[in-house]
Amino acid sequence: MGFQHGLSGLKAATAKLDVTGNNIANANTVGFKQSQAQFADVYASTVGGSKVQIGIGAQTLAVAQQFNQGNVTSTDNPLDVAIAGNGFFRMSNNGAISYTRNGQFHLDKDGFLVNASDYNVTGFAADATGTIIPNVPVNLRLPTSDLTPKPTANFATGVNLDARTEVPSPPVAFDATNLDSYAHSTSGEIFDSLGNSHILNLYFQKTAPTEWSVFATVDGAADNSGKPIGVTLDSNNSSNPDPGDPLKLTFDSGGIMTNPMGPIDITVDFQTIDSVKWGAIPDLTFSFDLTRSTQFGNKFGVNMMNQDGFTSGRLAGYSISDNGEIRGSYTNGVTRTLGQLALAGFSNPNGLKPMGNNQWAETAESGLPLVGAPETGVLGSLQSSAVEESNIDLTSELVNLIMTQRVYQANAKTIQTQDAVMQSIMNI
């Protein structure tokens, strides 16, 4: 049986050479996982239960892939994604689902997120407000159209009004054009229904030791006496406020605001402010919150200011967070969630069927895929503008190549020796 031993050894060594060569060839393939040839001995069957049993060679049991983590390398593409964990990207080729660790993605002409083979990346869609819809994964399509303007609905600011400010005596009538008629002022931006920008000016006039009047103008609009026009502060100080009337603020002895207790409404009449009709909705009403304001013995200062309106914007770039959320950055400064990548995990990744093109398919041995958002369970997190390199250790593979070559030579030598023995017998 010497020839059979050597032949089986040659076949095993050839299989090992093929596996090692394939590993070396894919050392630069993104997301590639090292293969390992696994062998077993072949035992000779015996008659009569002889205790002297000699094997009849080796056999290749399997070529198993090693799914250990590869190194992560940064790239210049914001849509390149690397997985740090055990998950796989879930891909769709006209409905045929496959899985990959290669996160080199781009957008096709229709805005779908795809890989180099034009397989669609699947994930969870987002609605118009940027809220993720945790449903069955779908082919991710990122919007490329301009962002629709949003009129201001909420405006909040917090200021510190200097408690050391003296109350004018005699009282001075407010005049937006007279700096001596108010103690402090600040301004912020608001937007109408077409996304046109307007400036909301706030003026603070002290009327008592713990009381202030707040006047507001939009785009500086005021009558000949300096009284604001086209702006109504709907506070609880008056059941029927008139445009230009102030909002009354009161503070306790600790400098904490006691009135108003919550946000109020501001109504802006753009037709009164500007005779030129913008084409936007003429009246804009939004919530105005000053409740985080204080009256301390310190200089006047604006502690915070924000509002939720914006003009139209064009998509300028993308970014992907650790949990897979794809965020679009627009030219108007707005950032909005456009979707979320999905990952799939398997109880037995070695049971996956290699399909080429960096793709695997599920099998009965791999188990069913557990699909979810990144950072769920052991699926892992994501890193954008990066890819996972092949997990091949080139030095080890070259050493394996040398060792396998020696094994091949040794098995060839057993065949040569067996041939020499047979030749000796033939010469008797």
CORFEN-V791658 format. One record per backbone hydrogen bond with DSSP energy under -1.0 kcal/mol. NH is the residue of the N-H (numbers start at 1). CO is the residue of the C=O. E is the energy in kcal/mol with one decimal. If there is no record, write none. Layout:
nh:NH co:CO e:E
nh:NH co:CO e:E
This chain:
nh:5 co:1 e:-2.1
nh:6 co:2 e:-2.2
nh:7 co:3 e:-2.6
nh:8 co:4 e:-2.5
nh:9 co:5 e:-2.3
nh:10 co:6 e:-2.4
nh:11 co:7 e:-2.3
nh:12 co:8 e:-2.4
nh:13 co:9 e:-2.7
nh:14 co:10 e:-2.5
nh:15 co:11 e:-2.4
nh:16 co:12 e:-2.4
nh:17 co:13 e:-2.5
nh:18 co:14 e:-2.5
nh:19 co:15 e:-2.4
nh:20 co:16 e:-2.7
nh:21 co:17 e:-2.9
nh:22 co:18 e:-2.3
nh:23 co:19 e:-2.3
nh:24 co:20 e:-2.5
nh:25 co:21 e:-2.5
nh:26 co:22 e:-1.4
nh:27 co:24 e:-1.5
nh:29 co:26 e:-1.5
nh:31 co:388 e:-2.1
nh:32 co:29 e:-1.9
nh:36 co:64 e:-2.9
nh:38 co:62 e:-3.1
nh:40 co:59 e:-2.4
nh:42 co:57 e:-2.7
nh:53 co:51 e:-1.0
nh:56 co:42 e:-3.0
nh:59 co:40 e:-2.7
nh:61 co:38 e:-2.4
nh:62 co:38 e:-1.5
nh:64 co:36 e:-2.4
nh:66 co:34 e:-3.5
nh:73 co:387 e:-2.8
nh:75 co:385 e:-2.7
nh:80 co:77 e:-1.8
nh:81 co:103 e:-2.4
nh:82 co:383 e:-2.3
nh:84 co:381 e:-2.8
nh:86 co:378 e:-1.6
nh:87 co:379 e:-2.1
nh:88 co:344 e:-1.7
nh:89 co:100 e:-3.0
nh:91 co:98 e:-3.0
nh:92 co:120 e:-2.4
nh:93 co:96 e:-2.6
nh:96 co:93 e:-1.6
nh:98 co:91 e:-2.0
nh:99 co:360 e:-2.6
nh:100 co:89 e:-1.7
nh:105 co:103 e:-1.2
nh:106 co:114 e:-2.4
nh:108 co:112 e:-2.3
nh:111 co:108 e:-1.9
nh:113 co:140 e:-2.5
nh:114 co:106 e:-3.1
nh:115 co:119 e:-1.5
nh:118 co:115 e:-2.0
nh:120 co:92 e:-2.7
nh:121 co:113 e:-3.0
nh:122 co:90 e:-2.4
nh:123 co:138 e:-2.4
nh:124 co:340 e:-3.2
nh:127 co:131 e:-2.4
nh:130 co:127 e:-1.8
nh:133 co:125 e:-3.2
nh:135 co:133 e:-2.1
nh:138 co:123 e:-3.1
nh:140 co:121 e:-2.7
nh:142 co:111 e:-2.7
nh:147 co:313 e:-3.6
nh:150 co:310 e:-2.5
nh:152 co:191 e:-2.2
nh:155 co:287 e:-2.8
nh:156 co:306 e:-2.9
nh:157 co:289 e:-2.5
nh:158 co:304 e:-2.4
nh:160 co:301 e:-2.6
nh:161 co:294 e:-3.0
nh:163 co:296 e:-2.5
nh:165 co:162 e:-1.8
nh:176 co:226 e:-2.2
nh:178 co:175 e:-2.3
nh:181 co:178 e:-1.8
nh:183 co:204 e:-2.3
nh:184 co:204 e:-1.6
nh:186 co:202 e:-2.0
nh:188 co:200 e:-2.1
nh:190 co:198 e:-2.8
nh:192 co:196 e:-1.8
nh:195 co:192 e:-1.7
nh:198 co:190 e:-2.8
nh:200 co:188 e:-3.2
nh:201 co:217 e:-2.9
nh:202 co:186 e:-3.2
nh:203 co:215 e:-2.6
nh:204 co:184 e:-3.0
nh:205 co:213 e:-2.8
nh:207 co:211 e:-1.8
nh:208 co:211 e:-1.5
nh:211 co:208 e:-1.4
nh:212 co:249 e:-2.4
nh:213 co:205 e:-3.2
nh:214 co:247 e:-2.7
nh:215 co:203 e:-2.3
nh:217 co:201 e:-1.9
nh:219 co:199 e:-3.0
nh:221 co:218 e:-1.6
nh:223 co:227 e:-2.6
nh:226 co:223 e:-1.8
nh:229 co:221 e:-1.3
nh:232 co:267 e:-2.5
nh:234 co:265 e:-2.6
nh:235 co:233 e:-1.8
nh:244 co:231 e:-2.6
nh:245 co:242 e:-2.2
nh:247 co:214 e:-2.5
nh:249 co:212 e:-3.1
nh:250 co:259 e:-2.1
nh:251 co:210 e:-2.0
nh:252 co:256 e:-2.5
nh:255 co:252 e:-1.9
nh:258 co:250 e:-2.8
nh:259 co:250 e:-1.4
nh:264 co:288 e:-2.8
nh:266 co:286 e:-2.7
nh:267 co:232 e:-2.2
nh:268 co:284 e:-3.0
nh:269 co:230 e:-2.8
nh:270 co:282 e:-2.6
nh:273 co:269 e:-1.7
nh:274 co:270 e:-2.5
nh:284 co:268 e:-2.3
nh:286 co:266 e:-2.3
nh:287 co:153 e:-2.7
nh:288 co:264 e:-3.6
nh:289 co:155 e:-2.6
nh:293 co:290 e:-1.9
nh:294 co:159 e:-2.5
nh:295 co:255 e:-2.1
nh:298 co:296 e:-2.4
nh:301 co:160 e:-1.2
nh:303 co:158 e:-2.9
nh:304 co:158 e:-1.3
nh:306 co:156 e:-2.5
nh:308 co:154 e:-1.5
nh:310 co:150 e:-2.3
nh:313 co:147 e:-1.1
nh:316 co:329 e:-3.6
nh:317 co:329 e:-1.3
nh:319 co:327 e:-1.6
nh:321 co:325 e:-2.2
nh:324 co:321 e:-1.9
nh:326 co:339 e:-3.2
nh:327 co:319 e:-3.3
nh:328 co:336 e:-3.1
nh:329 co:317 e:-2.7
nh:330 co:334 e:-2.6
nh:331 co:314 e:-2.0
nh:333 co:330 e:-1.9
nh:336 co:328 e:-2.2
nh:338 co:326 e:-3.6
nh:340 co:124 e:-2.2
nh:341 co:324 e:-2.3
nh:342 co:122 e:-1.5
nh:343 co:372 e:-2.9
nh:344 co:88 e:-2.4
nh:345 co:370 e:-1.6
nh:348 co:366 e:-1.5
nh:351 co:348 e:-1.9
nh:352 co:349 e:-2.0
nh:353 co:361 e:-2.9
nh:355 co:359 e:-2.8
nh:359 co:356 e:-1.5
nh:360 co:99 e:-2.6
nh:361 co:353 e:-2.1
nh:367 co:363 e:-1.2
nh:370 co:345 e:-2.7
nh:372 co:343 e:-2.5
nh:375 co:380 e:-2.9
nh:379 co:376 e:-2.0
nh:381 co:84 e:-1.7
nh:382 co:322 e:-2.0
nh:383 co:82 e:-2.0
nh:385 co:80 e:-1.7
nh:387 co:73 e:-2.4
nh:389 co:71 e:-3.7
nh:391 co:32 e:-1.6
nh:397 co:393 e:-2.1
nh:398 co:394 e:-2.1
nh:399 co:395 e:-1.9
nh:400 co:396 e:-2.6
nh:401 co:397 e:-2.1
nh:402 co:398 e:-1.8
nh:403 co:399 e:-2.5
nh:404 co:400 e:-2.8
nh:405 co:401 e:-2.0
nh:406 co:402 e:-1.9
nh:407 co:403 e:-2.2
nh:408 co:404 e:-2.6
nh:409 co:405 e:-2.4
nh:410 co:406 e:-2.5
nh:411 co:407 e:-2.4
nh:412 co:408 e:-2.2
nh:413 co:409 e:-1.9
nh:414 co:410 e:-1.6
nh:415 co:411 e:-1.6
nh:416 co:412 e:-2.3
nh:417 co:413 e:-2.8
nh:418 co:414 e:-2.6
nh:419 co:415 e:-2.3
nh:420 co:416 e:-2.0
nh:421 co:417 e:-2.2
nh:422 co:418 e:-2.6
nh:423 co:419 e:-2.3
nh:424 co:420 e:-2.0
nh:425 co:421 e:-2.1
nh:426 co:422 e:-2.3
nh:427 co:423 e:-1.3
nh:428 co:425 e:-1.2
